[in-house]
Amino acid sequence: MLNRVFELQARGSNVRTEIIAGITTFLSMSYIIFVNPDILAQAGMDPGAVFVATCLAAAVGSFIMGAYANYPIAIAPGMGLNAFFTYGVVIGMGVAWQTALMAVFMSGTLFVILSLLPVREWIINSIPMELKLSIAAGIGFFLIIIGLTSVGIVVDNPATLVGLGDLSATPTLLAIFCFVAIAILETRQVPGGILIGMLGITIAGMVLGVAEPSGIASLPPSLEPTFLQLDWSKALEVALITVVISFLFVDMFDTAGTLVSVAHKAGLLDENGHVKNLRKALLADSTSTMIGAALGTSSATSYVESIAGVKAGGRTGLTAVVVGLLFLIALFFAPLAGAIQSYATGPALIFVGCVMVGGLAEVDWDDATCFVPAVITAVSMPLTYSIATGLGLGFIAYVAIKLGSGHWKKLSPGVMVLAVLFLLKFIFLDGG
């Protein structure tokens, strides 16, 4: 039955290999179980409920991707999107988390609609590659600054805006050791390197008395504090449109990039280099975002860590189904999640951010019309604490520089429309 449903034999795989691949992928991305509740708790959400929502959204999303699209790609609440949810929308804009969840749900709904229409390729292809790369890098820088401030390495300074914190503080020292350990483990390609580093430093913190042990396993916390808590009262406010578009674009481009990367590694591209069953894969991702918002978490997205499972031999959706099952088992480890402090989650944010910044290496650094907008996009996100602002400034800079340089023929209608919309937003909404 499994061979028939997942085409195991046709893709040169077997049940044992797919199970091992699923375990490998889960270990590579399971840090989100601990990091996501920590980030969304700062938005005022109940961490126990977010923990359950994270596990359920990841499980359901991975099941859909595996059973419907038959791809070895796991889904879970996305890094960067959760940071934008908390620091950019809730804290930065003063939006209630219930309203922010509504914006996430709306972005997922739009993503579903676009996934069903031929226009999805037009939108994805209309955005220049340098801006796509810089969006990922900007989110990476965003995660890095959040991680550095959460562990006390970077602090507020009235004279210089930011400054160096007290590196002799025990939690900060633990965070530094944790980051180094994660980097070493990941460099040595140890499965679950991030998770091992987080758990190891958490135990060290307990030994040093920085944190108190709260147990390992128990029944899952209640989901009620976040379940179906979407606030629709402000759905038509103009200010939230930008938020919805930002969630949509980041999720869409992140998903597209992940699908291409993983499909290439798994040998699942067609003769033209296109992703097979792209519509099903996009539908799985976008539906997961809607389900995640209803449960009580930020946007769910395809995880590039799925490549670890592909390297272990995963070739079919059975790999993703195994990941989903493991996320369900993780529901019973809420006390362990509650024991993990910022000195363990912060280094994970910093390391994931470093990985995402690597995309800038593919930007054309010989063409100022390419690298200048890319740098503006990437740098603006952490400096303004807003992915939406970075996106807007990047699009405007790209169009302005291309036009001024006489390269207007290289501008797609899509990128010009977006640049104008962001410009109008800055002038009339943000400019007062």
C-alpha positions in Angstrom: 0.0 0.0 0.0 2.8 2.4 1.0 4.6 1.6 -2.3 1.5 2.4 -4.3 0.5 5.6 -2.4 4.0 7.1 -2.3 5.6 5.6 -5.4 8.5 4.3 -3.3 9.8 1.8 -5.9 9.4 4.3 -8.8 11.5 6.8 -6.9 14.2 4.3 -5.9 13.3 4.3 -2.2 11.9 2.0 0.5 10.0 2.3 3.8 13.2 2.0 6.0 15.0 4.7 4.1 12.0 7.0 4.2 11.7 6.5 8.0 15.3 7.3 8.6 15.0 10.4 6.3 12.0 11.6 8.3 13.8 11.2 11.6 16.7 13.1 10.2 14.6 16.0 8.9 12.7 16.2 12.3 15.9 16.4 14.2 17.2 19.2 11.9 14.1 21.4 12.3 12.6 20.4 15.8 14.3 23.5 17.3 11.1 25.3 16.2 9.2 23.5 18.9 11.1 25.5 21.5 11.9 28.7 19.7 8.5 29.5 18.3 6.7 29.6 21.7 9.5 31.8 23.1 9.1 34.4 20.3 5.3 34.4 20.2 5.1 34.6 24.0 6.6 38.1 23.6 3.6 39.1 21.6 1.4 38.3 24.6 0.4 34.8 23.5 0.2 31.8 25.9 3.4 29.8 25.4 1.8 26.5 26.3 -0.9 27.0 23.7 1.6 28.2 21.1 3.7 25.0 21.8 0.7 22.9 21.0 -0.3 25.0 18.0 3.3 24.7 16.7 3.4 20.9 16.9 -0.1 20.5 15.4 0.5 23.0 12.6 3.8 21.2 11.7 2.2 17.8 11.9 -0.9 18.6 9.8 1.2 20.6 7.3 3.7 17.8 6.9 0.9 15.3 6.5 -0.7 17.3 3.7 2.7 17.9 1.9 3.5 14.2 2.2 0.2 12.6 1.4 -1.2 15.1 -1.1 1.9 16.5 -2.9 4.1 13.4 -2.2 7.2 15.5 -1.5 9.8 14.8 1.2 9.4 18.3 2.5 8.3 19.1 6.1 6.3 22.1 7.1 6.2 24.1 10.3 5.9 27.7 11.5 8.6 29.7 9.7 11.6 31.4 11.3 11.6 35.1 10.4 7.8 35.1 9.9 7.4 34.5 13.6 9.8 37.3 14.4 8.0 39.6 12.0 4.7 38.6 13.7 6.0 39.5 17.1 8.5 42.4 16.7 7.3 43.9 13.5 3.5 43.7 13.7 2.4 43.2 17.4 5.2 45.2 19.1 6.2 47.5 16.3 2.8 48.4 15.0 0.9 47.9 18.2 -1.4 45.4 16.6 -3.1 42.9 18.9 -1.9 39.3 18.4 -5.5 38.2 17.6 -5.5 40.7 14.7 -2.1 39.6 13.6 -3.4 36.0 13.4 -6.2 37.2 11.3 -3.6 38.8 8.9 -1.7 35.5 8.8 -5.0 33.6 7.9 -5.8 36.1 5.2 -2.3 35.8 3.7 -2.8 32.0 3.7 -6.1 32.4 2.0 -4.6 34.6 -0.8 -1.8 32.1 -1.1 -4.3 29.3 -1.7 -6.1 31.4 -4.3 -2.8 32.2 -6.1 -1.7 28.6 -5.9 -4.9 27.6 -7.9 -4.4 30.2 -10.6 -1.8 30.3 -13.3 -0.8 33.8 -12.1 1.4 32.2 -9.3 4.3 31.6 -11.8 3.9 35.2 -13.1 4.2 36.7 -9.6 7.1 34.5 -8.5 9.0 35.1 -11.8 8.2 38.9 -11.8 10.4 39.5 -8.7 14.0 39.8 -9.7 16.4 37.2 -8.2 18.5 39.7 -6.3 15.5 40.9 -4.4 14.4 37.3 -3.6 17.9 36.6 -2.3 18.0 39.8 -0.3 14.6 39.1 1.3 16.0 35.8 2.8 19.2 37.6 3.8 17.3 40.5 5.4 15.2 38.0 7.4 18.5 36.4 8.4 19.9 39.7 9.7 16.6 40.3 11.4 16.9 37.0 13.3 20.5 37.7 14.2 19.8 41.1 15.8 16.8 39.6 17.7 19.0 36.7 18.9 21.9 39.0 20.0 19.6 41.3 21.9 17.7 38.4 23.6 20.9 37.0 25.1 22.3 40.4 26.2 25.2 40.6 23.7 23.7 43.7 22.0 22.0 46.2 24.3 20.3 49.6 24.0 22.7 52.6 24.1 21.3 56.2 24.2 24.4 57.6 22.5 24.9 55.1 19.7 21.5 53.3 19.6 23.1 50.0 20.3 26.1 48.8 22.2 27.9 45.8 23.7 26.3 44.1 26.7 27.9 42.4 29.7 29.7 39.4 28.3 30.6 38.2 31.8 26.9 37.5 32.7 26.2 33.8 33.1 23.3 33.6 30.7 25.3 35.5 28.1 28.3 33.2 28.5 26.0 30.2 28.1 24.5 31.7 25.0 28.0 32.2 23.5 29.0 28.6 24.3 25.7 27.4 22.8 26.2 29.2 19.6 29.7 27.9 19.2 28.5 24.4 19.9 25.7 24.6 17.4 28.1 26.0 14.7 30.5 23.1 15.3 27.8 20.5 15.3 26.3 21.8 12.1 29.7 22.1 10.4 30.3 18.5 11.3 26.9 17.7 9.8 25.6 16.1 13.0 21.8 15.4 12.7 19.9 17.7 15.0 22.9 19.9 15.8 20.8 22.9 16.7 18.6 20.8 19.0 21.5 19.1 20.6 23.1 22.5 21.3 19.9 23.9 22.8 19.3 20.9 25.1 22.9 20.7 26.1 23.1 24.3 27.2 19.7 24.1 28.9 21.1 21.2 31.1 24.2 23.3 31.8 22.0 26.2 32.9 20.1 24.0 35.3 23.4 22.7 36.8 24.6 26.3 37.3 21.3 27.3 38.8 20.3 29.7 36.0 17.1 27.7 35.3 15.0 25.4 37.3 14.1 21.9 35.9 10.4 21.6 35.2 10.2 18.0 34.0 10.4 16.4 30.7 7.1 14.9 29.6 3.4 15.5 30.4 0.0 15.7 28.8 -0.1 18.6 26.2 -1.2 22.0 27.5 -4.5 23.5 26.6 -4.9 25.0 23.1 -7.9 27.1 24.1 -6.0 30.4 24.7 -5.1 30.6 21.0 -7.5 28.4 19.2 -9.7 30.3 16.8 -8.8 33.6 18.4 -8.6 35.5 15.2 -10.0 39.1 15.4 -11.8 40.1 12.2 -12.9 43.5 13.4 -10.0 45.3 11.7 -9.8 43.1 8.6 -10.6 46.1 6.3 -8.1 48.5 7.7 -5.7 49.8 5.1 -2.7 49.5 7.4 -3.1 45.8 7.7 -3.0 45.3 3.9 0.8 45.8 3.9 1.1 43.3 6.7 -0.9 40.7 4.8 1.1 41.3 1.6 4.3 41.0 3.5 3.3 37.7 5.1 2.1 36.5 1.7 5.3 37.4 -0.2 7.8 36.1 2.3 5.9 32.8 2.6 5.5 32.5 -1.2 9.1 33.2 -2.1 10.4 31.2 0.8 8.3 28.2 -0.2 9.3 28.6 -3.9 13.0 28.7 -3.0 12.7 25.7 -0.7 10.7 23.6 -3.2 13.3 24.2 -5.9 16.2 23.5 -3.6 14.8 20.3 -2.1 13.3 19.0 -5.4 16.7 19.5 -7.1 18.5 17.5 -4.4 15.8 14.8 -4.6 15.9 14.6 -8.4 12.2 15.7 -8.6 12.6 18.4 -11.3 11.2 17.9 -14.8 13.3 18.1 -18.0 12.8 21.9 -18.0 14.1 22.3 -14.5 10.6 23.0 -13.1 9.2 21.5 -9.9 6.8 18.7 -10.5 3.4 19.0 -9.0 4.1 22.6 -8.0 0.5 23.4 -7.6 0.0 20.6 -5.0 3.1 21.6 -3.1 2.0 25.3 -3.0 -1.5 24.3 -1.9 0.0 22.2 0.9 2.1 25.1 2.2 -0.6 27.7 1.9 -3.3 25.5 3.5 -0.9 24.9 6.4 -0.6 28.6 7.0 -4.4 28.9 7.3 -4.6 25.9 9.7 -1.7 27.3 11.8 -3.4 30.7 12.2 -6.6 29.0 13.3 -4.7 27.0 15.8 -2.7 30.0 17.1 0.7 30.4 15.4 2.4 32.5 12.8 2.7 31.5 9.1 3.7 27.9 8.4 6.1 27.3 5.6 8.2 24.6 3.9 11.5 24.0 5.7 14.8 24.0 3.8 16.1 21.6 6.6 14.2 19.0 4.6 17.4 18.7 2.5 18.9 16.8 5.5 16.3 14.1 5.0 16.8 14.1 1.3 20.5 13.5 1.8 19.6 10.6 4.1 17.7 9.1 1.1 14.2 10.5 1.4 12.5 10.8 -1.9 8.7 10.6 -1.3 6.0 12.1 0.9 6.4 9.3 3.4 9.4 11.2 4.7 7.2 14.2 5.5 4.5 11.9 7.0 7.1 10.5 9.4 8.1 14.1 10.4 4.4 14.8 11.1 4.1 11.8 13.4 7.2 12.9 15.3 5.7 16.3 15.8 2.6 14.7 17.3 4.8 12.7 19.7 6.6 16.0 20.6 3.2 17.3 22.0 4.0 15.3 25.2 7.3 17.1 25.9 5.8 20.6 26.9 7.7 20.7 30.2 11.0 20.4 28.4 10.0 23.3 26.1 9.1 25.4 29.1 12.5 24.8 30.6 14.4 26.2 27.6 15.4 29.8 28.2 16.5 32.6 25.8 20.2 31.7 26.3 19.3 28.5 24.4 16.8 29.9 21.8 18.8 33.0 21.1 21.9 31.2 19.7 19.5 29.1 17.5 18.1 32.3 16.0 21.6 33.7 15.4 22.8 30.5 13.6 19.7 30.2 11.4 20.1 33.9 10.6 23.7 33.3 9.5 22.6 30.5 7.2 19.9 32.7 5.6 22.3 35.6 5.0 24.4 33.3 2.8 22.1 34.0 -0.1 23.7 37.3 -0.7 26.7 35.5 -2.2 24.6 34.8 -5.3 23.9 38.5 -5.9 25.7 40.1 -8.9 28.2 42.3 -7.1 29.5 43.7 -10.3 26.2 45.5 -11.2 25.2 48.3 -8.9 21.6 48.2 -10.1 21.5 44.7 -8.6 23.5 44.8 -5.4 22.5 48.2 -4.1 18.8 47.4 -3.9 19.7 44.0 -2.4 21.8 45.5 0.3 19.1 48.1 1.1 16.5 45.4 1.4 18.7 43.2 3.6 19.9 46.0 5.9 16.6 47.8 6.2 14.8 44.8 7.7 16.9 44.6 10.9 17.5 48.4 11.2 13.8 49.2 11.0 12.7 46.0 12.8 10.3 45.4 9.9 10.3 42.9 7.1 7.6 45.0 5.3 9.6 48.1 5.4 12.7 46.4 4.1 10.6 44.9 1.2 9.2 48.3 0.3 12.5 50.2 0.4 14.1 47.4 -1.7 11.4 47.5 -4.4 11.5 51.3 -4.6 15.3 51.4 -4.8 15.4 48.7 -7.4 12.9 50.4 -9.7 14.4 53.9 -9.2 18.0 52.8 -9.9 17.0 50.7 -12.9 15.1 53.6 -14.4 17.8 56.1 -13.7 20.4 53.9 -15.2 18.5 53.4 -18.4 17.8 49.7 -17.7 14.0 50.2 -17.7 13.5 47.2 -20.1 14.6 44.9 -17.3 11.7 46.0 -15.1 8.7 43.7 -14.9 5.2 45.1 -14.6 4.8 43.3 -11.3 7.9 44.9 -9.6 6.9 48.4 -10.8 3.4 48.0 -9.4 4.7 46.9 -6.1 7.2 49.7 -5.9 4.4 52.3 -6.5 2.2 50.7 -3.9 5.0 50.7 -1.3 5.8 54.3 -2.2 2.2 55.4 -1.7 2.2 53.5 1.6 5.3 55.3 2.9 4.0 58.7 1.8 0.3 58.5 2.9 0.3 55.9 5.7 3.7 56.1 7.3 4.4 59.8 6.5 1.3 61.1 8.4 
